[in-house]
Amino acid sequence: MSRQLEELGGITLLGSQKTHYPDQYAPGILEVFDNKHPGNDYFVKFVCPEFTSLCPITGQPDFATIHIRYIPDQKMVESKSLKLYLFSFRNHGDFHEDCINIIMKDLTGLMQPKYIEVFGEFTPRGGIAIHPFANYGRPGTPFEQLAQKRLFEHDML
């Protein structure tokens, strides 16, 4: 197993029996590995149905399903590190829209994907559900146009 992890370029969390769950926002916990198919354009999708964060005003918990879709370039996010990163929002106080934009920006900075989108389906509180969407497409490429199209057409009825 350790040889496989070495080949993945220093992944430290996957396979570890000593997992530490962060109690504060922890973008540094994210890990990447090399994309073995950088010449192919394809989507990777994560669905995280147990996301929690805190309302920055009341301190009450907010619950969401987070959908992350991206087209990788050279690097890909390792899923266990992503799980721990998302868990780190558990005690983080920010509005729904902020959480989604922070996640998108952290992952963009980490992986430099061709395209990424993050969508949050927050459960209703006070009778209102909030569903923020943020995306990015690499400037000067067709992925920039994809980002604009997806943003303009996102969730249209």
N, C-alpha and C positions, 0 to 999 in steps of 0.2 A: 504494500500500500504506500509506503513512504517514497518509493521510486516513482510511482504514478504522481504523487503530489509534487515531487521535485520537477517532473516534466511539466507541471502546470505553472511553474514559475513562482514558487514561494507562497502558495495558498497555505494559510496556517490554521484556519478555523474548521474547514471540512475534515471530518474524521477525528477531530479532537474530542476526547472524552471529558475535557475540563472546560466546558463552555461557560463563559461569563456573560450574563445578561446585563447590559448597561442600564443604569438607572437615570442617565441624562442623555440628551441628544449627542450622538456619537458618529459623525460622518467619517471619522478616521478608521472605523471598523470595516468599511467596505473594502473588498478585495476584487481583483480582476485576474483573468487568465487570457491567454492568447486565443483569438478566434482561429480555428483551423480551416475556415472557409471564407477568408476575407474577400475573395473574388466573387462570391455569391451574395446577392441581396436577398435577405430573408428576415422575417419578423421573429422575434423572441417575445413571448408574452408571459407575464407573471400576474397572478390574481392572488391578492392578499386579503382574505375576508375577515381578519381579526385585528385590523389597525385600530389603535387608540391614541388619542392625544388629549390635551386638556384645554378647555376654554381659557384664554388668557385673562378674562375678566372675572368669571365666577369660579374658576378652578374645577368645574364639573367635567366629567369625562365625555369625550366625543368618540363615536364608533363609526368605522367606515370599512368599506371594501375598496381597496386600492387596486387599480388596473394599470400596469406598466407594460408598454409595448415599445420595442425599439428595433432598429435595423443596425446591427453592429458593423464596425469597421475592423480595427485591429484587436480591440480588447472587448471582453464580455464580463459582466458582473457575476460573481460567484453567488449562488442562491442562498447559502447559509449566512454569508456575511450580509446579504440583503435583508434576510429575515431578522437578524440581530440589529441591523441599522433601523429598520422599520419599528422594531420593538423599542428602540431608544427614544421614540417619540412619546412613549407611554406617560412620562412625567413632563413633557415639553408643552409649554403653553403658547399656542399660536392659533390664529384663525384658520379655518379650513382651507381657504384660498392660499394662505401663506405656506401651510404644510405641503400642499401639492406643488407649489412653485419651488420650494426648498428641495424637495425630493427630485424634481426634474433637473434643477441646476446642479445638485450634488452628483447625480448620475451622469449628466452631460460632462461635467468637469473631470470625472473619474474615467469614463470610457471613451469620450470623444466619438459618440455614435454618429452614423450618417443621419439618423432620424430617431426621435424619441417622443413619446407622449405619456402623460400621467393623468389619470382620471380618478377622482375620488367620489364614491357614492356614500355620503355621510347619512347616517340614520336621522330621522326627524327629531328635532328638539323644539318644543314650543309650537309644534304643528307645521314646521317648515323643514324640508330636506334641502341641503345644499350639495351640489354636484360640480365642483370646480374641475376644469380641464386646462392643462398647460402642455405645450409642445415646443419642439425645436427641430429645425432642419438645417443641415450644414449650408452656410451661405455660399452662393455662387454655384450651387449644384441643383439637380432636379429635386433633391430632398427639401430644399428651401421652398419650392413651389408646393410640394406635398404638404409641408407644415402649414402653409397658408390655406390651402384647400381644406385640409382636415379641420383647422381652426374655424374657418368660415362655415363649414358644413357640419360641425360637430353637433350632435344631438338635435338636429333639425327635425321637426315634426312633419 
